[in-house]
Amino acid sequence: MFSADLIGDQTDTSLPGLARWVRDISELTKPDDVVWCDGSEGEWERLTSLLVENGTFTRLNPKLRSIEETGSFVRAVHSVGAPLEPGQGDVPWPCNQTKYISHLPETREISVMARDEGWLAEHMLILKITPPEREPKYIAAAFPSACGKTNLAMLQPTIPGWKVEAIGDDIAWMRFGADGRLYAINPEAGFFGVAPGTGMETNANAVATMWGNSIFTNVARTDDGDVWWEGLTDEPPAHLIDWKGRDWTPDSPEPAAHPNARFTTPAGQCPIIAPEWDDPAGVPISAILFGGRRASTVPLVIESFDWNHGVFLGANIASEKTAAAEGKVGELRHDPFAMLPFCGYNMGDYFAYWLKIGRTADPAKLPRLFYVNWFRKDASGRFVWPGFGENIRVLKWIIQRLSGDAKAAQTPIGYLPAPGSLDLDGLDLSWADLALLLTVNTEAWKLEVEHIPEFFRTFHRHLPTQLWDLHQDLVDRLG
């Protein structure tokens, strides 16, 4: 039961600001208790044992998933949004059907802090790519949920001599350095990804990272105390306990794991983690990729004409809805810059901030902006591009564009790889498939641009007029 004494008794810290914040949160949430984390082994044992006792956690087989001592703490507030009514019993996993992602600009959420202080807080992976006998390049990429962000962050390249290392898979904080370039850090200690579909064929590095010290949600459990989800292995186990706690066999009518089951695991355990992944100085970003899950219209890769055109591309990210994004699977869901759930102020003002960066920074030192689409399908519904490790072929073209070693063809929607400029050696890809991936269907794009104003009008007066101008430019180029 909540007691007002909890509010005043915050003697576990000598920091007045932290004590005030805890008092404010206590008044808002009215907890039964306030727990101060000290990072000790005893605390870990006490809290995890309590979670196991309550049914929230299930201990896995330590011989299969071990645990090491580690960790530091960051201030944050999370709520499932399901307050208990008087007399209502608690459950291990409370859930409210009505859900909110709330950002209050006046409380200066992280994206607001970035805008006010002149930097960028983005929902982006950070990747280190080293060509043969060349200096490494660093890229960032913004993809909506379930569009391959973690897979790209841990990519295993199929082109000999090319090396890929992970910096981060989810968040990039970027500031301009003294040299005028944009530098990014990964502020997170670990990786957080969708479990189903993650396996040795799709992301062996992620599987190798999860050897221990990991948390899994809404996955299935094996009889020997490990975890399993669809896509982890080619063949499912003969028996599992599914994510709802029921017996499951391959003949069961429902998946064993929830489609949006998740894993979180320490970044330092990744076999391809870059040595500089946690360097507070950051890494210089040479290119930023935008992308979504599009079955039609959008080519494999587009290079923007300039920074402003790249902002237009990022503002128009749209992805087919998935279980992770919530909604009717297959419908298009706009997610500009993959930031719609994470931006702490009006997205129209966010676009204006990105355009302002283009006006105030040295254009020669800004990252080049690209748009990628790994998910193009043919008329039969087959994915045309093999994806996963083969995405290095697109990254190679991007890196070579930065150095001036790859040619591009100008189209109404941007620059596309010129014939012969995309490395396809050893890839079983027909000419018809290649044409589908790298051709601009003018009529399809005319239909595409007809829907943009409807989306833009949702931002009302906040939408920069420059984006309307860029839309009209695209209409004019399409004819």
VOGU-3710 file (C-alpha; in Angstrom, 3 decimals, decimal comma):
1> mfsadligdq> 0,000/0,000/0,000  1,283/3,468/-0,871  2,469/5,613/2,002  3,173/9,343/1,926  6,329/8,628/3,959  7,857/7,220/0,772  7,819/10,671/-0,804  9,796/12,397/1,913  12,217/9,578/2,750  14,722/9,640/-0,112
11> tdtslpglar> 17,939/9,442/1,875  19,534/6,795/-0,350  21,107/9,493/-2,512  23,153/12,582/-1,811  22,031/14,200/-5,083  19,198/16,683/-4,387  18,044/16,706/-8,020  17,735/12,932/-8,114  15,887/12,891/-4,800  13,423/15,489/-6,111
21> wvrdiseltk> 12,840/13,466/-9,270  12,149/10,290/-7,271  9,713/12,201/-5,043  7,896/13,561/-8,121  7,610/10,108/-9,673  6,439/8,646/-6,351  3,669/11,240/-6,111  2,614/10,434/-9,675  2,747/6,614/-9,554  2,024/5,962/-5,839
31> pddvvwcdgs> 4,170/2,814/-5,539  4,062/0,317/-2,687  7,808/0,767/-2,355  10,742/2,669/-3,832  13,761/0,520/-4,663  17,204/2,082/-5,035  19,464/0,057/-7,304  23,029/-0,316/-6,050  24,217/-2,870/-8,609  25,230/-5,401/-5,970
41> egewerltsl> 25,041/-9,154/-6,448  22,738/-9,380/-3,434  20,326/-6,911/-5,008  20,371/-8,816/-8,288  19,549/-12,046/-6,502  16,784/-10,418/-4,456  15,053/-8,682/-7,392  15,320/-11,521/-9,886  14,164/-14,030/-7,277  11,142/-11,808/-6,582
51> lvengtftrl> 10,341/-11,632/-10,300  10,633/-15,411/-10,587  8,407/-15,846/-7,531  5,786/-13,512/-9,043  5,864/-15,381/-12,339  7,303/-12,459/-14,329  10,686/-14,101/-14,927  11,498/-17,722/-15,688  15,040/-18,864/-15,024  16,685/-20,536/-18,001
61> npklrsieet> 19,126/-23,397/-17,814  22,408/-21,767/-16,636  24,368/-24,355/-18,594  22,725/-23,039/-21,771  22,315/-19,333/-20,884  24,775/-18,215/-18,232  24,925/-14,892/-16,368  27,868/-12,685/-15,515  28,111/-9,728/-13,144  27,979/-6,382/-14,973
71> gsfvravhsv> 25,924/-3,228/-15,299  25,315/0,435/-14,652  22,046/2,323/-14,341  20,311/5,074/-16,286  17,350/7,121/-15,038  14,100/6,200/-16,835  10,386/5,689/-16,219  8,435/2,806/-17,771  4,823/1,954/-17,078  2,562/-0,749/-18,469
81> gaplepgqgd> -0,301/1,695/-18,039  -2,487/-0,718/-16,094  -3,108/0,673/-12,588  -4,766/-1,763/-10,207  -8,324/-1,005/-9,180  -9,185/-1,350/-5,457  -9,220/-5,033/-4,607  -7,949/-6,107/-8,025  -5,341/-8,863/-7,933  -1,997/-8,407/-9,650
91> vpwpcnqtky> -0,775/-10,599/-12,522  2,743/-11,386/-13,770  2,285/-9,466/-17,059  -0,301/-6,680/-16,705  -1,596/-5,176/-19,942  -3,840/-2,286/-20,858  -5,568/-2,525/-24,226  -5,301/1,271/-24,549  -1,653/2,183/-24,948  0,115/5,508/-25,227
101> ishlpetrei> 3,622/6,603/-26,148  3,794/9,960/-24,421  6,292/12,742/-25,007  5,966/16,113/-23,291  8,118/18,819/-24,955  8,091/20,942/-21,804  9,840/18,139/-19,903  12,558/18,126/-22,603  12,583/14,502/-23,680  15,830/13,433/-25,337
111> svmardegwl> 14,894/14,516/-28,880  13,863/17,951/-27,575  17,174/18,271/-25,737  18,989/17,446/-28,972  17,063/20,057/-30,959  17,575/22,760/-28,326  21,295/22,018/-28,021  22,018/21,621/-31,738  22,508/17,855/-32,065  20,484/14,824/-33,184
121> aehmlilkit> 18,937/12,020/-31,105  17,923/9,428/-33,670  16,419/5,951/-33,989  19,343/4,660/-36,045  21,862/1,834/-36,154  25,560/2,636/-36,549  27,768/0,443/-38,720  31,504/0,335/-39,441  32,444/-0,833/-42,934  36,044/-1,423/-43,981
131> pperepkyia> 36,712/-1,965/-47,710  39,790/-3,942/-48,781  42,927/-1,887/-48,190  40,910/1,251/-47,436  40,056/3,279/-44,353  36,799/2,357/-42,611  33,619/4,308/-43,163  30,776/4,709/-40,685  27,130/4,832/-41,669  23,899/5,294/-39,743
141> aafpsacgkt> 20,533/3,898/-40,813  16,929/4,583/-39,816  14,436/1,763/-40,414  10,990/1,275/-38,843  10,389/-1,709/-36,599  10,915/-5,166/-38,150  12,658/-3,818/-41,258  16,042/-5,439/-40,681  17,829/-2,885/-38,508  19,464/-5,399/-36,158
151> nlamlqptip> 20,261/-7,736/-39,069  22,062/-4,915/-40,887  23,893/-3,859/-37,718  25,361/-7,393/-37,447  25,723/-8,094/-41,157  27,982/-10,915/-42,352  29,296/-9,695/-45,725  29,339/-12,112/-48,653  31,905/-10,127/-50,669  35,478/-11,261/-49,899
161> gwkveaigdd> 37,716/-8,674/-48,289  34,936/-6,464/-46,957  34,649/-6,220/-43,168  31,595/-5,107/-41,193  31,581/-4,313/-37,483  28,740/-3,216/-35,213  28,646/0,047/-33,282  24,957/-0,011/-32,329  21,639/-1,370/-33,576  19,017/1,075/-32,350
171> iawmrfgadg> 19,976/4,601/-31,255  22,465/7,184/-32,490  23,221/10,465/-30,760  25,036/12,711/-33,234  26,906/15,973/-32,692  29,075/18,090/-34,930  32,767/17,869/-34,124  35,378/20,598/-34,241  36,181/19,517/-37,811  32,597/20,165/-38,932
181> rlyainpeag> 31,703/16,507/-39,404  28,817/14,710/-37,735  29,928/12,234/-35,040  27,680/9,515/-33,602  27,719/7,521/-30,389  25,664/4,518/-29,365  24,256/5,409/-25,921  22,930/1,901/-25,273  24,712/-0,938/-23,505  23,028/-3,686/-25,482
191> ffgvapgtgm> 21,024/-4,825/-28,487  17,244/-5,091/-28,546  15,592/-6,944/-31,397  12,673/-8,987/-32,661  13,333/-12,674/-31,962  11,188/-14,481/-34,583  13,107/-14,735/-37,820  16,460/-14,345/-36,060  18,541/-17,460/-36,646  21,841/-18,756/-37,935
201> etnanavatm> 20,781/-18,194/-41,539  19,563/-14,634/-41,026  21,726/-13,228/-38,211  24,304/-15,630/-36,846  26,064/-12,810/-35,009  22,916/-11,993/-33,041  22,474/-15,648/-32,070  26,112/-15,810/-30,970  25,677/-12,633/-28,897  22,807/-14,166/-26,907
211> wgnsiftnva> 24,906/-16,911/-25,281  24,085/-15,496/-21,818  23,274/-12,375/-19,777  20,191/-11,969/-21,949  16,475/-11,379/-21,406  13,792/-12,804/-23,695  10,109/-11,833/-23,725  7,155/-13,765/-25,130  9,307/-16,568/-26,558  8,770/-20,314/-26,155
221> rtddgdvwwe> 10,671/-22,479/-23,660  12,297/-25,808/-24,431  12,114/-28,872/-22,231  15,776/-28,469/-21,253  15,274/-24,893/-20,025  16,327/-22,866/-23,059  14,388/-20,559/-25,403  13,050/-21,025/-28,913  11,171/-19,014/-31,533  10,179/-19,451/-35,158
231> gltdeppahl> 13,255/-19,072/-37,340  15,819/-19,889/-34,658  16,317/-23,378/-36,112  15,227/-25,046/-39,338  13,166/-27,633/-37,477  11,103/-26,863/-34,355  11,513/-28,967/-31,209  9,026/-31,778/-30,705  7,624/-30,078/-27,598  7,689/-26,576/-26,155
241> idwkgrdwtp> 5,911/-24,374/-23,657  4,590/-21,557/-25,817  4,606/-17,858/-24,963  1,196/-18,221/-23,289  2,435/-21,036/-21,044  0,698/-23,839/-22,935  2,043/-27,120/-24,256  3,031/-26,743/-27,902  4,005/-29,128/-30,695  4,688/-28,534/-34,404
251> dspepaahpn> 1,059/-29,492/-35,009  -0,261/-26,674/-32,802  -2,376/-24,101/-34,660  -0,563/-21,017/-33,330  3,101/-19,947/-33,325  5,104/-20,944/-30,274  6,512/-17,418/-29,846  4,636/-14,147/-30,169  5,393/-12,492/-33,557  6,807/-9,524/-31,642
261> arfttpagqc> 8,794/-11,569/-29,104  11,991/-9,763/-28,182  15,517/-10,280/-26,969  17,894/-7,913/-25,258  21,562/-8,770/-24,873  24,835/-6,971/-24,015  26,501/-5,327/-27,009  29,949/-6,218/-25,727  29,186/-9,915/-26,306  28,702/-9,447/-30,050
271> piiapewddp> 31,467/-11,240/-31,983  31,724/-8,361/-34,487  31,472/-5,448/-32,054  33,840/-2,649/-33,123  36,535/-1,672/-30,587  35,269/1,938/-30,665  31,616/1,025/-30,092  31,519/2,783/-26,716  34,027/5,578/-27,435  32,464/8,799/-26,068
281> agvpisailf> 34,152/10,749/-28,869  31,918/8,978/-31,364  32,582/7,978/-34,963  32,342/10,223/-38,052  29,231/9,476/-40,109  29,732/9,496/-43,888  26,276/8,317/-44,969  22,787/7,975/-43,518  20,360/5,371/-44,871  16,580/5,510/-44,677
291> ggrrastvpl> 14,400/2,543/-45,510  11,156/0,690/-45,044  9,445/-2,530/-46,009  8,020/-1,882/-49,489  6,823/-4,678/-51,767  6,434/-2,416/-54,796  7,425/0,904/-56,394  10,560/1,718/-54,328  13,882/0,583/-55,899  16,641/-1,277/-54,096
301> viesfdwnhg> 18,657/1,875/-53,385  18,313/5,596/-54,074  20,898/8,314/-53,472  19,379/11,719/-52,793  20,189/14,671/-55,031  21,266/16,702/-51,995  20,632/17,079/-48,254  17,173/18,655/-48,649  16,063/15,948/-51,060  17,327/13,375/-48,562
311> vflganiase> 15,180/14,967/-45,851  12,213/14,627/-48,224  13,019/10,921/-48,666  13,325/10,423/-44,903  10,060/12,264/-44,280  8,296/9,836/-46,621  9,463/6,533/-45,146  6,550/4,148/-45,350  6,559/0,505/-44,388  4,150/-2,377/-44,603
321> ktaaaegkvg> 2,622/-2,934/-41,201  3,954/-5,894/-39,204  3,214/-7,376/-35,811  6,028/-5,272/-34,389  4,528/-2,062/-35,739  0,979/-3,131/-34,783  -1,885/-2,837/-37,213  -3,220/-4,716/-40,182  -0,362/-6,642/-41,763  0,388/-5,454/-45,300
331> elrhdpfaml> -1,037/-1,924/-45,021  1,344/0,986/-45,475  2,279/2,825/-42,334  4,090/6,149/-42,594  6,976/6,405/-40,162  9,074/9,450/-41,123  12,746/9,008/-40,224  11,545/5,924/-38,261  10,978/8,462/-35,472  7,201/8,731/-35,215
341> pfcgynmgdy> 6,986/6,868/-31,855  10,162/8,488/-30,498  10,067/12,197/-31,336  9,279/14,433/-28,374  7,887/17,320/-30,430  5,849/17,890/-33,603  7,272/15,936/-36,534  6,752/18,901/-38,845  9,081/20,925/-36,626  11,447/17,948/-36,616
351> faywlkigrt> 11,634/18,079/-40,443  12,350/21,811/-40,191  15,207/21,095/-37,794  16,796/18,654/-40,259  16,452/21,237/-43,041  18,068/23,826/-40,765  21,049/21,530/-40,270  21,465/21,444/-44,041  21,506/25,249/-44,160  23,931/25,790/-41,293
361> adpaklprlf> 26,456/22,965/-41,759  29,211/22,701/-44,353  27,556/20,781/-47,232  30,848/19,096/-48,118  31,083/17,610/-44,620  27,488/16,487/-44,198  26,712/12,774/-44,568  25,263/11,702/-47,910  21,657/10,507/-47,665  20,294/7,288/-49,219
371> yvnwfrkdas> 17,072/5,259/-49,238  17,154/1,447/-49,364  14,462/-1,205/-49,782  15,396/-4,857/-49,222  11,793/-6,061/-49,533  10,752/-5,624/-53,167  8,517/-8,451/-54,439  7,633/-9,677/-57,915  4,143/-10,425/-59,239  4,151/-13,845/-57,553
381> grfvwpgfge> 4,904/-12,358/-54,140  8,506/-13,578/-54,057  11,188/-11,410/-52,474  13,436/-10,419/-55,375  16,501/-9,331/-53,418  18,155/-12,037/-51,253  18,937/-9,574/-48,452  20,820/-10,368/-45,228  24,562/-10,793/-45,977  24,037/-9,889/-49,640
391> nirvlkwiiq> 23,110/-6,359/-48,564  26,855/-5,721/-48,500  26,548/-5,290/-52,281  24,377/-2,229/-51,795  26,625/-0,952/-49,014  29,629/-1,396/-51,295  27,972/0,778/-53,952  27,197/3,401/-51,306  30,778/3,412/-49,993  32,101/3,657/-53,539
401> rlsgdakaaq> 29,749/6,537/-54,241  31,353/8,362/-51,321  34,814/7,835/-52,806  33,744/8,535/-56,390  34,448/4,965/-57,516  30,871/3,981/-58,478  28,671/5,452/-61,164  25,012/6,397/-60,817  22,137/7,058/-63,178  19,987/10,128/-62,576
411> tpigylpapg> 16,244/9,422/-62,391  13,235/11,513/-61,348  13,382/10,083/-57,816  17,162/10,276/-57,247  20,398/8,582/-58,263  20,277/4,804/-58,829  23,179/2,422/-59,520  24,277/2,731/-63,146  24,369/-0,500/-65,184  27,347/-2,568/-64,064
421> sldldgldls> 28,078/-0,470/-60,967  26,449/-2,872/-58,480  28,668/-5,838/-57,611  26,612/-8,914/-58,515  29,461/-11,431/-58,858  28,370/-14,866/-57,674  24,770/-13,760/-57,116  21,988/-15,739/-58,767  19,867/-12,810/-59,906  18,086/-12,726/-63,253
431> wadlallltv> 18,066/-9,706/-65,544  14,331/-9,409/-64,967  14,842/-9,291/-61,216  17,606/-6,721/-61,563  15,415/-4,562/-63,789  12,623/-4,689/-61,223  15,009/-3,665/-58,447  16,684/-0,796/-60,309  13,967/0,602/-62,580  11,760/3,595/-61,827
441> nteawkleve> 8,164/2,856/-62,801  6,995/6,375/-63,630  3,292/5,548/-63,539  3,613/3,818/-60,156  5,505/6,803/-58,802  2,835/9,194/-60,053  0,355/7,256/-57,928  2,811/7,335/-55,038  3,165/11,123/-55,071  -0,611/11,573/-55,187
451> hipeffrtfh> -0,814/10,177/-51,646  1,959/12,345/-50,176  -0,158/15,520/-49,700  -2,676/13,623/-47,577  0,141/12,562/-45,288  1,806/15,977/-45,276  -1,452/17,705/-44,303  -1,488/15,777/-41,017  1,268/18,146/-39,816  -0,813/21,265/-40,623
461> rhlptqlwdl> 1,096/24,540/-40,258  4,119/22,782/-38,774  5,156/21,253/-42,102  7,961/23,313/-43,687  6,935/24,880/-47,003  10,204/23,548/-48,426  8,831/20,006/-48,242  5,829/21,082/-50,303  8,290/22,567/-52,818  10,261/19,323/-52,899
471> hqdlvdrlg> 7,038/17,406/-53,487  6,183/19,663/-56,419  9,710/19,188/-57,790  9,144/15,431/-57,788  5,771/15,848/-59,533  7,426/17,993/-62,206  10,280/15,520/-62,765  7,816/12,657/-63,208  6,019/14,698/-65,890
//
